[in-house]
Amino acid sequence: MFLCCLTMRLSMIFAVDHLTLRDPLTPILIGLFLRLYHH
């Protein structure tokens, strides 16, 4: 379970990196997602 979570986290970080290079709105979406994720 921990390994699965770690893999998802890593893939998410890579996806975020790729999106951020193209889309300036991505950081805002990530911020909203993290806000929901932590609650």
C-alpha positions, 0 to 999 in steps of 0.5 A: 500500500505504501509503495502504491501511494509512493508510485502515485505520488511520483507519477503525479509529480512528473505529470505536474512537471510536464503540465507546468511547462505548458500550462500556466494555470496548472499551479493554481489547479494544483493548489486547489487540488492540494487544498482539497487533498489535505482536508 
